[in-house]
Amino acid sequence: MSILLLSSISVFGIKNARAQEVIPTYSDYLTDNLYLLYPSMAGASNYNQIRLTARQQWFDVQDAPNLQTLSVNGRVGDKVGLGGIFFRDENGYFSKLGAYGTFAYHLMFSRDNVNLNQLSFGISADIIQHRLDQSQFTVFDPLIGGSNATDFFANMDLGMSYYYMDFYAHIAAKNIISVERDLFYSEELPSNQRKYMASAGYVFDFYRDDWGLEPSFLFQLREQNSQSSIDANLKAYKDFDFGQGWIGASYRHSFDASEYNRAGEEVERQSLKYITPFLGVEYKQFIFGYTFSYQLNTMVLSNSGFHQLTLGYNFGKNRERYDCHCPAIN
């Protein structure tokens, strides 16, 4: 029974890992890291950016999922943006390594550098390595050689962003190329891994323009199985002499439900739900952000939550700031 359980979990985990997006979509985009989601944000800001993130789930669970990303993006000339992302994603014996390269183009519709009216397009190409560490497997199986099984594939993302003063909107299509292939020893997996994302928000100024309040949302949809979810976010900004600070909360709700039952009870359904408070500070050219996600579901593996840190640095010659409360650009 232990062997059967281990095999079932391994195959199920591999299939679901392949079915997910390349870089999982968490809440780090709320800590000044929009480029991770939208290739059109490469070089969109008036300064160049370096962002490093580290995420750990369930500190009390051995070999729990963890993710690290390193991204850099900036403007080349007046209209071209370039960027790159490197990441490592682990989940038990399974892991992913990958790299993105991004080209973006920015169109300015305003006649001056005071009023922000910018439309941006971006395209990213990626190469990903999937890896299954079999060196610690103790179950005898002729298909398991005791080495590291690896698999490579490539794909592309497209994105578009629009900023008009304090309003913004983004859309993106992820994994747009259908690739038919097998992953290790599992059955053939769905070739369609496309995922669509859309978000929008507005920053309201108040109290002598030192404070800003930003409501926003993020909608996600997978084409293959029509799974979808939405984030509802509220973020507050405060300007200081040394920079800016922010604090807020995000609520994620999935529109799809999974069935479960406890011994002797009826089958029930539950959707993924969790809340994420976050905070951060910009001190001169440095960025620090922290998010904590807590699941609100009845059935959970652990109550210790998900922790994520973001460190950043803004560099290069800053372009002239716009006369708007638009933190992702200014």
PyMOL commands that set and color helices and strands:
alter all, ss='L'
color gray80, all
select helices_A, chain A and resi 2-19+28-30+34-36+39-41
alter helices_A, ss='H'
color red, helices_A
select strands_A, chain A and resi 48-57+66-76+80-91+94-108+117-133+148-164+167-174+195-202+204-206+211-222+228-239+243-260+268-283+286-295+306-315
alter strands_A, ss='S'
color yellow, strands_A
deselect
rebuild
show_as cartoon
